Amino acid sequence: MEENKENNKVTIKEVAERAGVSVTTVSFILNGITDKCSAATRQKVLHAINILDYRPSRVARCFARGKSDNIILLADKHKTVLQQAESFCLVRMLGKALERHKLNLTIRTHLGAIYVDSADAIICAGTEEETFRKIAAENFVPLIAVDSRIHDELFFQVFQDFEAVMKAGQERFGGDFRVVLVDMYSESCKKEIREVCGEVTFLSDHGLGKVPKGNIVTVNESLMSLPELADREKLLVPAITEKRIDAILDCYNKAVKRETVASHVVRI
């Protein structure tokens, strides 16, 4: 016991053995699925969690009432000035929406230890699939991918409808335009964007000189007022909108309630 606490290597199997239940039962309880076991069994498992220090006691209290009202936004790709500007817009709009629903938003720029305590869900913005899957393997809360493409429809995923972006560009400029985006996306998501849009320029702070000549279509408001692009004709099809925030909240609500839906992939 003491060795486990000292090395912080208590496992879900040890919790199950201490409570005298199966690992599956412990998993159900950690995920808030209450119709699979009795109240007495649930209390035994929560007691074992506290005794073994598998979770901090404050998290066990959250499980005891079924909800922490906390959501983590992981934005580990957002390091350049342009990325930070776009990330701030997402944080501001998402934070306001969650506040209306009496939910708390915590911003994390990295998950060094991967394990997250006291959260009902994790929203991963632009996270690479390998990192996303590591986080999913270490946590017992729903994960929602934003501007990432996870090749597993078990997870809710929200990203831009670039077919609609291309249609808007064609209506404005005909075929005479290029798509220019702030580099906010996972590599697999960027691959899908290129499949829809053809040649795409993904910008960092040091890449402004690489912006192609001619008309520009973008989803990033931060590019619209850049002096370097002042002489260009630009069309904004905004990525961060109330509709998108509503879609993220809808995915969150369905995920925490474990609702069965036809598709977990939402394009806005």
C-alpha positions, 0 to 999 in steps of 0.5 A, spaced: 500 500 500 505 505 502 509 503 496 503 504 491 502 511 494 509 513 494 510 511 487 503 513 485 502 507 481 495 505 484 491 501 478 484 501 477 485 493 478 487 495 485 481 499 486 477 493 484 480 488 488 480 493 494 472 494 493 471 487 491 468 488 484 470 487 477 474 492 473 469 494 469 464 496 475 470 501 477 470 503 470 462 504 470 462 508 476 468 513 474 465 514 468 458 516 471 454 510 469 450 509 475 445 504 472 450 498 472 451 497 479 447 499 486 448 505 490 452 500 496 457 498 490 458 505 488 460 507 495 465 501 496 468 503 490 469 511 492 471 509 498 477 504 495 479 510 491 480 515 497 483 509 501 488 508 495 489 515 493 487 513 486 484 519 485 484 526 490 479 526 495 476 532 492 475 528 485 472 523 489 467 528 492 465 530 484 464 523 482 459 522 489 455 527 486 456 525 479 459 532 476 464 537 477 462 542 472 469 543 470 471 543 463 478 543 460 480 546 454 487 543 451 490 548 446 497 545 446 499 547 439 497 555 440 504 558 440 505 563 435 502 570 435 497 568 430 495 562 433 494 565 440 489 571 437 485 565 434 485 561 440 483 567 444 477 568 440 475 561 442 477 561 449 472 568 450 466 565 446 467 558 449 468 561 456 462 566 455 457 560 453 459 555 459 458 561 464 451 561 461 450 554 463 454 555 470 460 551 467 467 552 469 473 553 463 480 551 465 485 553 460 491 548 459 497 549 454 500 542 455 498 536 459 505 534 461 502 528 466 496 527 461 492 525 467 487 530 469 483 530 475 476 534 476 473 535 469 467 533 466 470 533 459 476 535 455 476 539 449 482 538 445 484 544 440 488 542 434 491 536 438 495 531 434 492 524 434 497 520 438 497 525 443 489 525 443 489 517 444 494 518 450 490 523 453 484 518 452 487 512 455 489 515 461 482 519 463 475 517 464 472 523 461 469 524 454 474 528 450 472 532 444 476 534 438 476 541 435 480 542 429 483 535 429 481 529 425 481 523 430 480 516 426 475 513 431 468 516 431 467 514 438 470 521 439 466 527 438 469 531 433 468 539 431 471 542 425 470 547 419 466 545 413 471 547 408 466 545 402 462 550 404 468 555 405 470 553 398 463 554 395 463 561 398 470 563 395 467 560 388 461 565 389 465 571 391 471 570 386 470 564 381 476 560 381 481 566 382 483 565 389 487 561 394 485 559 401 490 562 407 489 559 414 493 560 421 496 554 422 491 551 428 490 544 425 493 537 427 496 534 421 491 529 419 486 535 419 490 539 415 491 533 410 483 533 409 483 540 408 488 540 402 484 534 400 478 539 399 481 545 398 487 543 394 493 548 395 493 551 402 497 556 405 498 555 413 501 561 416 506 562 422 508 569 424 514 568 420 511 565 414 507 572 412 512 573 406 509 566 403 502 568 402 500 567 395 498 573 390 491 574 388 485 574 392 485 570 399 479 566 402 480 565 410 477 562 416 481 566 421 479 573 423 486 575 425 488 575 418 483 580 415 487 586 418 494 584 417 498 590 414 502 585 410 495 583 406 492 590 406 492 590 398 489 583 397 481 582 396 479 577 402 473 573 404 472 571 411 468 565 412 469 565 420 471 559 424 469 561 430 462 563 431 456 562 435 454 556 431 460 552 432 460 554 440 453 551 440 456 545 436 461 544 441 456 545 447 451 540 444 457 535 443 459 536 451 452 535 453 451 528 449 458 526 451 457 526 458 450 524 458 452 518 454 447 519 448 447 514 442 448 518 436 448 517 428 455 520 428 460 524 432 463 528 427 460 535 426 462 540 420 460 547 421 
